[in-house]
C-alpha cells in the first residue's frame, strides 16, 4: 500500500502535471458526454421508423463528433492550458502548434524555462545559456521552490569541451546514470545539481542546456525536445543580432544614438531658486532629466540602464532615444504618470529587468521633496553612506531639506547626485 501511495505521489509530482491531467480529463469527458447526449437527443426528438435507426443515429453522432466536436474541444483544451499552464508549451503537439507568444531570448529565460522545469516534474532547475560564440562563455539562471523568478548567478560558467561534445552527441538529453564511467563529466554535471541534462542544439552547435535535478518521463521528453530546439534558435538569433550591432552593420542607428547621448550626457543641470544640485557621474548608463509639472512644481528623473549581456546595442540606443524624447513631447507629467511611461517604454522592448529609476518632485518655494524609487541599488541618504537608504523601493517618501540639510543619491557604491538648500 505504501508503494502505491508513493507511486501515486510521484505521478502527481507537480501542480503543473496535475493541472494538465485535470484539463485533459475534463475536455475528454466533456467530448464524451456531449457525444452521448447528441445520440440520445436524435433518438428521442427525431425518431426514424427504420430497422437500423440506432446505427444511423450512431453514424451521425460519430461524424458530427469527428468534424465538429473534436476540433471544438481541442480549442477549449488549448485555451485552458494557455490560461492555467503556459502560453508557450503544453503536453501535446496540437497545443504546441497553437502557441502564439513570441519566442525570443527574454521569453526563454522568463517564461519557457520555468514552464519546462514544471513540466518535467521538478520544482527547481538551471538554464545555461551561451553568451559568446567566440569565447564559448555561458551564463546561468536558476528556478527555485516552484516560484517563477530569475536569478543570475553573478559569474560566467565554464563548460568543458568534452561535455559540449557529449551533449551534441545526445540531442534528446542525457542522464548521469549513462555517464558513470566518466567520473570527470559526472562531477562537472553535479556542479549544476543535475541528474539529467537537455541540450539546446541548432545547426550542430550547442547554445546551452537545461539541468534537471530529476529526469523527466519519456512522454515529457518529446515535448521538451521541441522546446529545446526553439530555445536554441532564440539564443542563436540573439547572438546574431548582437554580432551585427558589434560589427557596426547598423552604423546609422549608432550615429543617431551618438547624437542622443551627446545631448543627454552633456546635459547641464538647471538652476533653481532654492536648490543646489550637483552630478558626479557621466556614465552612459545613467540618465538625468528634469521636467516641468506646472509653473511651480518640477520633476527630476534618474534612470540607470543596467548592462545586459543578452541585449542588442541597437535596442539599448532605441530606449535611450525614447527616454530623451519624453522631455521634448511637451507632455506634463507627475510622479505616477512618469513612472508608468518609463515602465511601459521598457516593457515594449521586453527588457523589464534591466533598469532602475528614481523620480522626485519638488517646488522652488518649498524645501520638501517627494521621492519614488524603483530598484534595490538606488539609495538616498542624508550622509555620505551608500549602504543605507531613507527610501524603500516602490514607496513614496517625503524628505525635508531643512532637517536633512543635504541628500546623497547612490547607485550601488557610486555617488551620482547631491541636493542642498541654497544658503
N, C-alpha and C positions, 0 to 999 in steps of 0.2 A: 504493500500500500504506500509506504514512504517513497519507494522508487517511482510509483505512478504520479504522486504529487510533485516529486522533483522534476520529472519529465514534463508534467503539465506546466509548472512554473517556468521551465526553460523555454517551452513553446511560446508562452506569452512573456518573453523576456523584457520587452519594452512597450510603452504606451503606443508607440508608432505601430508596432506589429499588431497589437490588439485592436487599435482603431482600424487598421487596414482590413483585418479579418471581419470585424463587425460591419464595415461598409460593404464588403463583397458579399457577405452573407445576407445582408438586408436587401441589396439590389437583386440578388438572385432569387431570394424568397418573394420579393415583390413581383418579379417577372413570372414566377410560377403561379402565384395567386391570381394575378390578372389574367393569365392564360386560361386557368381553370374556370375563373369567373366568366370569361368570354364564352367558353364552351357551353356552360350551363345557361347562360343568357340566350344564346342562339337556340338552344334546345327547347327552352321554355317559351320564348316570345316569338320564335319563328319555326313553328313545328312543320315538319315535312312528312307527308303521307307516302313514304318510300321505304323499301325493305332495308336499305343501307343508310338510313338517315344519320345514325350515330357516327358512321365512318365519314360521311360528308361533313358533319359538324367538326370532327377531329381534323380533317384535312384543311378546312377553312381556318380553324384556330391555329394550326401549325404554320400555315402560310402567313397569316397576319402577324404571328409572333416573330417569324424569321424576317419579314420585310419591314415591320414597324416597331414592334415592342423591344426586340433585342437592341436595335440601334438607339431607341429612346432610353432604355435602362443603362446602356453603356455611357451615354451622355450624362445621365444622372450620377453614375459612378465616378466619372472623370471630375464632375463638378464637386462632389463630396470630398474626393481625395485632394483636389486642389484647395478646398476650403479648410479641411481639417488635418491634412498631412503635409503637402508640399505643392508649391506652384511649379516645381521643376521636375520631380521624379515621383513615380509611383511603382507599383509592383507588377505592372503588365505592359506589354508593348503598345496596346491601344492607347493607354494613358500617356506613355512616353511620346507618341506621335502628336498628342494634343497639347503638350507643354508649350506655353506661349511666351513665358518670360525670356528676356534676352539672356544669353549665356556668355557673359564676359567674365573677366577675372574677379572683379569685385563680387559678382553673384556667386562664383565658385567658392570663394572664401567665406562669405557671409551667410549664404543660404544652402547651396548644394552640398558643401562639405558637412554641415551639421545634419542635413537630411540623410546623407549616405551613412553617417555613423549610426543614426537612429534606425535606419532601415536594416542595418547589419545585425541588430540586436544588442549593440553596445551602448553604453552611456557616456563613453569618452573615447578619444582618439586624437590622432595628429595628422596634419596635412603638411607635406614637404613640397615646396614649390620652387622651381628653377627661376633664378633672377638674372643670371648672366650665362649665355651660351659659351662665351669665350673662356671665362674663368671657372665655369661649372660650379657656381655658388648657389646655395639654396637658402630659403627662409622657412621657418617652421611656425605653424599656428596650431592651437590646441582647442579641443572641445571637451568640457568637463562637467560632470554631475548632471547631465541631462538638460543643461541650460545653454541656449544659443548665445555664445559670446566668443569674441575673437581675442586671443591672447598672443601677442607677438613675443617670440622667445627672447628677443633682445640681442641675439648673436647669430652669425652666419653658421649654417650647417654644412659640414663636410660629408660627402657621400663617396665612399671608395669606388674606384673604377671597377673593382670586382663585383661589388653589389649592383652597380649600374648594369653591368653585363648580365648578371643573373636575372634582374628584373626585365631586361629587354628580351631575354630568352623565355620568360614566363609572363606573357602579357595578360593572362587571365588571373594572375595572382599567385602567390607562393606562401606556404606556411613554414614556420621554423622547424616543424617536425620533418619537413622534406630536406632540411639542411643540417641535420645533426652531425654529419660527418665533417662539416666545415665550421669549426668552432669559432674562427675569427669573424665570419659573417654573422653567425648566430649572436655573438657578443655585440656586434655593431647594430643588429636589429633590436637587441634588448635595450639599447640606449633610447629607443623610441617607445619603450614599454609595449612592444608589439609581439603578437604571435602569428600575425598574418599581414601581408603587405600586398596592396593592389597598385600596380604602376600606372602612370599616365604616359602612354606611348602614342606618338604620332610621327609618321614617316620614318619609322625605325629609329626614333630618337626618344630618350627619356626626358620628360618635362616635370617630373615629380612623382609622388606616390602618396597613398593613404596608408596609415599604420593603425591596425585594429588590435585591441587587447585580446579579443576572442574572434576566431574565424567566423565569417557569415556562412549561412547554409548554402548548399549548392543551388537552390532555387533563387536565392537572392543575388548570387554572384553574376548571373547573366545580365540582370538589370544594372548592377553596379559597374559591370564592364562597359556597358553602353555609356553610362555617365562618365566613366574614367576617360574614355576616348574623347568625349565632348569637352571635358575639362582640359585635356592635353591640347586640344585645338585652341581653347580660350587662352591658355598660357602662351602658346606659340604666337597667336595674334598679338598679344600684349607685348611680347618681346620684340616682335617685328615692328610694331608701331613705335616703340621706344628707340629701336635702332635707326629707324628713318629720321626721327627727330634729332638724335645724336649726330647723325651723318649730315645734318643740315639740308635735307631734301625739301624742308619746308622753310626756306630762307625768308620768304615773305612774311610768314607768321612770326618769325623771331625778330624781324626788323620792326614790325608793329609792336611786339612785346617790349622791345628795347625802348621805343618811344614812350610807351606807357610807364615803364619802370623809371625812366628819366623824370617824368612828371611826378610819380609817386614818391620815389625815394630821395629826391632833392626838394621835397615839399617843405616849405617854410611855415613854421608854427605861427598862427595868427596872434596878434597882441590883444589882450583883454584888459578891461579896466581894473579888475580885482585879482586876477590870477596870473601867476608866472609859471609857464610850462616849459620844461626842457626835455629834449630827447637825447638818448645816449647810444642808440643803436641805428645803424644804417644798413642792417641786413635786408637782403632782397626778399626774405620770408616774412618780414614784419611790415605791415601797412598801417599808417596812421592817417585818419581822415577826420575833418571837422564838418559839422552840419548845422544849419540854422533851422531850429524848430519854428521860431517866430522872431519877432523883433528883439525879444529879451532872452529867450531860452536858447541854449546851444547843446549840441551833442558832440562827443568825440568817440571815435571807434579805433580800437587797437586790434588788428586781425593778424594772427600768426598762422601761416600756412606751413604745416609740417612737411618734412622731407618724405616723399612717397616713392619707395623703390619700385613700386609697380606702376606708377602713374606716368603718363606721357607728358613731356615738357610742353607740348602744344596745348594740352588740356589745362595745364597749370597756368600758362600765359593767358588762355581764354578766361580763366577765373579771375586773374589779376585785372584784366580789362573790364570785366563785369563789375568788380568792386569799385574800380576807379570811376566808372560811369554813373554809379549811384549818386555821386556828388554833382553831376552835370545834368541830371534829368529834371532839375527844378522841383522835385517832389519833396514835400515836407514830411519828415519822419519824427516819430517819438521812439522811446526805447523799445517798445513792443514791436512796432512795425519795422524798425531797422533790424531787430533780431530775426523776425520772420523772413525778411528779404534776404539776409545772409544765409540762413538755413536753407531756404528754397533754392538759392543760387547753387550751393554746393550739392544739394540733393539732385539737381538736374544732371550733373556730370558724375553722379554715383561715387563721390569721394567724401562721404559724410564723416568719416573717421579721421580726416587729415587736416583739421583746422581747429583753432580755438580763438575766441574773441572776447573782448571786454567793451562794454558800452557804458558811457557816463553822460548824465545830463546835468547842466549847471546854468546858473544865471550870473550875469555880471554885477548884479545888485545883491547877491546872496552868497554867503560862504559855504553853503551846504551843497554837496554833490551827491547824486544818486547813481549807484553802480549796479551793473548786472554783468556777471562773469559766466562764460560758458567754457568749461575745461578745467582740468586739475592742475595745470602747470602755470597758469597766470595767477599771480599773487599780488595783493595790495596790502601795504603795511605803513604805519606811521613812523617807522625807524628802518634803518638800512639793514634789513634781515630778510633774505629770500626764502627762509624755511617756514615762515608763519604768514598767514593771510587773514585780514579782517573780514573778507568777503568770501562766502561759500559759493561754489558753482551752482548756478540755477536759481539763486535767490537775489532779490533786490536788497540793497543796503545803503543807508544814508551816512555820509561822513561830514562832520562839521569841522572845517579847517581852522576855526577859532580855537578848537580843542586839540586837534591833531597837529596843527602848525604846518607840517609837511607830509606829503604822501609819496611813497615809493612804489612803483609798479615793476614787477619782475616777470620774466618768462624763464621758468626753471631757475637758474642761478644768475641769469643775465639781467642787469638793471636796464630798463628801456625807457623809463619815463619818471619824471618827478613833477609834483604840483605844489606850489606855495602861494600863500596870500601875499600880494604886493604890500610892501611897507609904506 
